[in-house]
């Protein structure tokens, strides 16, 4: 499967962005998806995950209440809505999926098999 992340950009603190992760090559709707980010000089970290059905989500503590993961399986696309952005949210954001049909999502990047190329999010103070 090929993943294409988009929607990043430059926003002021308090602003909003919606990231999209579009999949091609297989039916995306049967697989869980995770969002990760990597800031300069830091390791990649978990941000959010969504189950294959969209019924279950998980978030890192620092983004709870501000970020929302969702998916439109008819469009083979997963979204990450981000509001009240903070400078510490500045990073390259990646989406990833697991090769387990109807499998559970994971908070660990090692459990994901296919990755998108990422999209840059920059939040100015």
Order of alpha helices (4+ residues) and beta strands (2+ residues): beta-beta-beta-beta-beta-beta-beta-beta-beta-beta-beta
